[in-house]
């Protein structure tokens, strides 16, 4: 088993010590150094050459986002951000961070240890194999057709690396895009901020989904971070059911839950898209969609931050066609235009 060398960067000595101790308790993790600010972190990176860095967003002297912007062009180290409920974490992801976790407010040792075991360890392990030399994506230009894609649905699922990937895709959508439902693995609270961020960046309307929301042309609905979202059809209209539920495929919200509901509610009127992410969530759901006649697309390995979810889906025959991230929006439109 390969030992993952980790650098912990946090201005709180208590958090540095507790996080380091909890990470070191894992058999495949070794905390090789800690740092209280980006300047110390820079020196520790050069000295210890860690495989992964955990980095607090808010720190003295220089915040984590500015540090990443300066660091990544010269030393692209896989980084997991630790963040309170703060939209700045999305700037960190745009600057090159692989993923983030919601930093706990309780500094008790037992609480921190459980948080590391349940959340941070998974992100650190995923970051080790992440592709972080991400080239800026220039989406292929998609002309608005003005066509009414009656009864059609687009469903998108993503995880690690997905915040930027989804943004790249949906910025290529126009107001003629069919109603679109999205699951991105993310903690509660952050999904609302992410939806608002996308809404400000896109031509289409983006919102965090609420139970009973209509799925309409030109509107994108993002599953809340602590609820399962399903597509249903009643009275000739598509709506979403958004309710608390157990984890499925290890997640709530789960891409599998969404895709399986789309297979039932929309069948051959749907287009399914699976993007970058760790694990296998969404693969079985996408396979069900394809079996029901839906068109299915997957992001290719070269442009994924983590080629996990799309690979599993492709390997089991759930993905009809793969393509680079910059082409996904145009591929969605091409598929829609080929549908009756």
C-alpha positions as CSV (number, residue, x, y, z in Angstrom):
1,X,0.0,0.0,0.0
2,X,1.5,3.4,-1.0
3,X,1.8,5.9,1.8
4,X,0.3,9.3,1.0
5,X,2.5,12.1,2.3
6,X,0.2,15.0,3.5
7,X,0.9,18.6,4.4
8,X,-1.6,20.2,6.7
9,X,-2.0,24.0,6.4
10,X,-4.2,25.8,9.0
11,X,-3.7,28.9,11.1
12,X,-5.2,27.2,14.2
13,X,-2.6,25.2,16.1
14,X,-5.4,23.1,17.6
15,X,-6.9,22.1,14.3
16,X,-3.4,21.4,12.8
17,X,-2.6,19.1,15.7
18,X,-6.0,17.3,15.7
19,X,-6.2,16.9,12.0
20,X,-2.7,15.6,11.8
21,X,-3.2,13.1,14.5
22,X,-6.5,11.8,12.9
23,X,-4.9,11.6,9.4
24,X,-1.9,9.8,10.8
25,X,-4.1,7.1,12.3
26,X,-4.9,5.9,8.8
27,X,-2.5,3.1,7.7
28,X,-1.9,4.7,4.3
29,X,-1.5,8.4,5.4
30,X,1.6,10.1,6.8
31,X,1.5,13.8,7.7
32,X,5.0,14.9,6.8
33,X,4.6,18.5,7.9
34,X,2.2,21.2,9.1
35,X,2.2,25.0,8.4
36,X,0.4,27.9,10.0
37,X,0.3,30.1,6.9
38,X,1.1,30.0,3.1
39,X,4.7,31.2,3.6
40,X,5.5,28.3,5.9
41,X,3.6,26.0,3.6
42,X,5.7,27.0,0.6
43,X,8.9,26.1,2.5
44,X,7.4,22.8,3.7
45,X,6.3,21.9,0.1
46,X,9.9,22.4,-1.1
47,X,11.4,20.5,1.8
48,X,9.1,17.5,2.2
49,X,7.5,17.2,-1.3
50,X,4.1,16.1,0.0
51,X,1.7,14.2,-2.3
52,X,-1.4,16.1,-1.1
53,X,-2.0,19.3,0.8
54,X,-5.0,20.2,3.0
55,X,-5.5,24.0,3.0
56,X,-7.7,26.3,5.0
57,X,-9.5,29.0,3.0
58,X,-9.1,31.8,5.6
59,X,-5.6,32.4,6.9
60,X,-3.4,35.4,8.0
61,X,-0.9,37.0,5.7
62,X,-2.4,35.4,2.6
63,X,-5.6,33.5,2.1
64,X,-5.7,30.1,0.7
65,X,-7.1,31.2,-2.7
66,X,-4.4,33.7,-3.4
67,X,-1.8,31.1,-2.3
68,X,-3.2,28.6,-4.8
69,X,-3.2,31.1,-7.6
70,X,0.5,31.7,-7.0
71,X,1.4,28.1,-6.2
72,X,-0.3,26.1,-8.9
73,X,1.5,27.4,-12.0
74,X,4.9,26.5,-10.5
75,X,4.0,23.6,-8.2
76,X,0.7,21.9,-9.0
77,X,0.1,19.9,-5.8
78,X,-3.3,18.1,-5.3
79,X,-5.1,20.3,-2.7
80,X,-8.2,19.7,-0.5
81,X,-9.7,22.9,0.9
82,X,-11.1,23.2,4.4
83,X,-13.8,25.7,4.4
84,X,-16.6,27.0,6.6
85,X,-19.9,27.8,4.8
86,X,-18.3,30.3,2.4
87,X,-18.7,30.8,-1.3
88,X,-15.0,31.6,-1.6
89,X,-14.4,27.9,-1.7
90,X,-15.6,27.9,-5.3
91,X,-12.8,30.4,-6.2
92,X,-10.4,28.0,-4.7
93,X,-11.7,25.2,-6.9
94,X,-11.4,27.5,-9.9
95,X,-7.8,28.2,-8.8
96,X,-6.9,24.5,-9.0
97,X,-8.0,22.8,-5.7
98,X,-9.2,19.3,-6.3
99,X,-12.1,19.3,-3.7
100,X,-13.2,20.7,-0.4
101,X,-14.7,19.6,2.9
102,X,-16.9,21.6,5.3
103,X,-14.7,22.5,8.2
104,X,-16.3,21.6,11.6
105,X,-16.8,24.3,14.2
106,X,-16.4,21.9,17.1
107,X,-12.7,21.5,17.9
108,X,-13.1,18.6,20.3
109,X,-10.7,15.8,19.5
110,X,-13.4,13.1,19.2
111,X,-15.4,15.2,16.8
112,X,-12.4,16.1,14.6
113,X,-11.3,12.4,14.4
114,X,-14.8,11.3,13.2
115,X,-14.9,14.1,10.7
116,X,-11.5,13.1,9.3
117,X,-12.6,9.5,9.1
118,X,-15.9,10.2,7.4
119,X,-15.0,13.0,5.1
120,X,-11.4,14.2,4.8
121,X,-9.7,10.9,4.3
122,X,-11.9,10.1,1.3
123,X,-11.0,13.5,-0.3
124,X,-7.3,13.1,0.4
125,X,-7.2,9.7,-1.2
126,X,-9.1,10.9,-4.2
127,X,-6.8,13.9,-4.6
128,X,-3.7,11.7,-4.8
129,X,-4.8,10.4,-8.3
130,X,-6.4,13.6,-9.4
131,X,-5.4,15.3,-12.7
132,X,-4.7,18.9,-11.6
133,X,-2.8,20.2,-14.6
134,X,-6.2,21.3,-15.9
135,X,-6.0,23.4,-19.1
136,X,-8.5,26.3,-19.3
137,X,-11.5,25.0,-21.2
138,X,-12.8,26.9,-24.2
139,X,-16.2,25.3,-24.8
140,X,-17.1,24.6,-28.3
141,X,-19.5,27.3,-29.5
142,X,-23.1,26.2,-29.6
143,X,-25.6,28.2,-31.6
144,X,-29.0,28.6,-30.1
145,X,-31.6,26.8,-32.3
146,X,-34.7,28.3,-30.7
147,X,-36.2,24.9,-31.1
148,X,-38.8,23.7,-28.5
149,X,-37.4,20.4,-27.3
150,X,-40.9,19.3,-26.1
151,X,-40.9,16.7,-23.3
152,X,-37.1,16.3,-23.3
153,X,-35.0,16.2,-20.2
154,X,-31.2,16.6,-19.6
155,X,-29.8,15.0,-16.4
156,X,-26.2,15.6,-15.3
157,X,-24.2,14.0,-12.5
158,X,-20.7,14.8,-11.2
159,X,-18.4,14.6,-8.1
160,X,-14.7,15.4,-7.6
161,X,-13.8,18.2,-10.1
162,X,-17.5,18.6,-11.0
163,X,-18.1,22.2,-9.8
164,X,-15.8,23.5,-12.6
165,X,-16.8,20.8,-15.1
166,X,-20.6,21.5,-14.7
167,X,-19.9,25.2,-15.0
168,X,-18.0,24.7,-18.3
169,X,-20.9,22.6,-19.6
170,X,-23.9,24.7,-18.6
171,X,-22.2,28.0,-19.7
172,X,-22.7,26.5,-23.2
173,X,-26.4,26.1,-22.7
174,X,-29.0,28.6,-24.1
175,X,-32.5,29.4,-23.0
176,X,-33.8,26.8,-25.4
177,X,-32.2,23.9,-23.4
178,X,-34.7,21.5,-22.0
179,X,-35.3,21.4,-18.3
180,X,-32.1,20.1,-16.7
181,X,-31.6,18.3,-13.4
182,X,-28.2,18.1,-11.7
183,X,-26.5,16.2,-8.9
184,X,-23.1,17.4,-7.7
185,X,-21.8,15.8,-4.6
186,X,-21.5,18.7,-2.1
187,X,-22.3,19.4,1.5
188,X,-25.6,21.2,2.5
189,X,-25.5,24.9,2.3
190,X,-22.8,25.0,-0.4
191,X,-25.3,23.8,-3.1
192,X,-27.4,26.9,-2.7
193,X,-24.3,29.1,-3.1
194,X,-23.1,27.1,-6.1
195,X,-26.5,27.4,-7.8
196,X,-26.4,31.2,-7.3
197,X,-22.9,31.3,-8.7
198,X,-23.9,29.4,-11.8
199,X,-27.0,31.5,-12.2
200,X,-24.8,34.6,-12.3
201,X,-22.5,33.0,-14.9
202,X,-25.0,31.5,-17.3
203,X,-27.6,32.5,-19.8
204,X,-30.0,29.9,-18.3
205,X,-31.7,30.1,-14.9
206,X,-30.0,28.0,-12.2
207,X,-31.4,27.4,-8.7
208,X,-31.2,24.9,-5.8
209,X,-34.1,22.6,-6.2
210,X,-37.1,22.6,-3.9
211,X,-39.7,19.9,-3.6
212,X,-42.3,20.3,-6.3
213,X,-40.3,22.6,-8.6
214,X,-41.3,22.4,-12.2
215,X,-38.6,21.2,-14.6
216,X,-38.9,23.7,-17.4
217,X,-37.2,24.9,-20.6
218,X,-34.2,27.1,-19.8
219,X,-34.1,26.1,-16.1
220,X,-31.5,24.1,-14.3
221,X,-32.3,22.5,-10.9
222,X,-29.4,21.5,-8.6
223,X,-30.1,18.9,-5.9
224,X,-29.6,20.2,-2.3
225,X,-26.6,18.9,-0.5
226,X,-28.5,16.8,2.0
227,X,-31.5,15.5,0.1
228,X,-32.2,13.0,-2.6
229,X,-33.8,14.4,-5.8
230,X,-36.0,12.5,-8.2
231,X,-37.7,13.4,-11.4
232,X,-41.4,12.7,-11.6
233,X,-44.0,13.3,-14.3
234,X,-47.6,14.2,-13.4
235,X,-50.3,15.7,-15.6
236,X,-47.9,15.9,-18.5
237,X,-45.4,18.0,-16.6
238,X,-42.0,17.2,-15.1
239,X,-41.4,18.0,-11.5
240,X,-38.8,17.1,-8.9
241,X,-39.3,15.4,-5.6
242,X,-36.7,16.7,-3.1
243,X,-36.7,14.8,0.2
244,X,-34.4,13.6,3.0
245,X,-33.2,10.1,2.4
246,X,-30.5,7.6,3.2
247,X,-27.2,7.6,1.2
248,X,-27.4,5.6,-2.0
249,X,-24.1,4.6,-3.7
250,X,-22.5,6.3,-0.7
251,X,-24.1,9.7,-1.4
252,X,-27.0,12.0,-0.6
253,X,-27.8,13.4,-3.1
254,X,-27.0,10.5,-5.3
255,X,-26.6,10.6,-9.1
256,X,-27.9,7.0,-9.2
257,X,-31.2,8.1,-7.5
258,X,-31.6,10.9,-10.0
259,X,-30.7,8.9,-13.1
260,X,-32.9,6.0,-12.1
261,X,-35.9,8.4,-11.7
262,X,-35.1,10.0,-15.1
263,X,-35.1,6.5,-16.7
264,X,-38.6,5.9,-15.3
265,X,-40.1,9.4,-15.8
266,X,-38.6,10.4,-19.2
267,X,-37.2,7.2,-20.7
268,X,-36.2,7.8,-24.4
269,X,-36.9,11.6,-24.0
270,X,-33.8,12.0,-21.8
271,X,-30.2,12.8,-22.3
272,X,-27.9,11.7,-19.4
273,X,-24.4,13.1,-18.8
274,X,-21.8,11.8,-16.4
275,X,-18.9,14.0,-15.6
276,X,-15.7,13.8,-13.5
277,X,-15.9,12.2,-10.1
278,X,-14.5,9.6,-7.7
279,X,-16.3,6.2,-7.3
280,X,-19.1,4.7,-9.2
281,X,-22.2,6.8,-8.3
282,X,-24.4,7.3,-11.4
283,X,-23.1,4.4,-13.4
284,X,-26.0,2.0,-12.7
285,X,-28.5,4.8,-13.1
286,X,-27.1,5.8,-16.4
287,X,-27.2,2.2,-17.6
288,X,-30.9,2.1,-16.7
289,X,-31.4,5.3,-18.7
290,X,-29.8,3.8,-21.7
291,X,-31.8,0.6,-21.4
292,X,-34.9,2.8,-21.5
293,X,-33.8,4.5,-24.7
294,X,-32.2,7.6,-23.4
295,X,-29.1,9.1,-25.0
296,X,-26.0,8.9,-22.7
297,X,-22.8,10.8,-22.7
298,X,-19.6,10.7,-20.6
299,X,-16.6,12.9,-20.1
300,X,-13.4,11.4,-21.4
301,X,-10.4,10.5,-19.3
302,X,-8.1,13.2,-20.6
303,X,-10.3,16.1,-19.3
304,X,-11.5,14.5,-16.1
305,X,-10.0,15.6,-12.7
306,X,-10.8,12.1,-11.5
307,X,-11.8,9.5,-14.2
308,X,-13.8,7.4,-11.8
309,X,-17.6,7.7,-12.3
310,X,-17.3,8.1,-16.1
311,X,-15.0,5.2,-16.4
312,X,-17.2,2.8,-14.4
313,X,-20.2,4.0,-16.5
314,X,-18.3,3.5,-19.7
315,X,-17.0,0.0,-18.7
316,X,-20.5,-1.3,-18.0
317,X,-21.9,0.0,-21.2
318,X,-23.9,2.9,-19.8
319,X,-22.1,5.6,-21.8
320,X,-23.1,5.7,-25.5
321,X,-20.4,8.3,-26.4
322,X,-17.5,9.9,-24.6
323,X,-16.0,13.3,-25.3
324,X,-13.8,16.0,-23.9
325,X,-15.3,18.5,-21.5
326,X,-15.2,21.4,-23.9
327,X,-17.4,19.4,-26.3
328,X,-20.0,18.2,-23.9
329,X,-22.5,21.1,-24.4
330,X,-22.4,20.8,-28.2
331,X,-22.7,17.0,-27.9
332,X,-25.9,17.5,-25.8
333,X,-27.4,19.7,-28.4
334,X,-26.4,17.4,-31.2
335,X,-28.1,14.5,-29.5
336,X,-31.2,16.6,-28.8
337,X,-31.4,17.7,-32.4
338,X,-31.3,14.0,-33.5
339,X,-34.2,13.0,-31.3
340,X,-37.7,12.9,-32.6
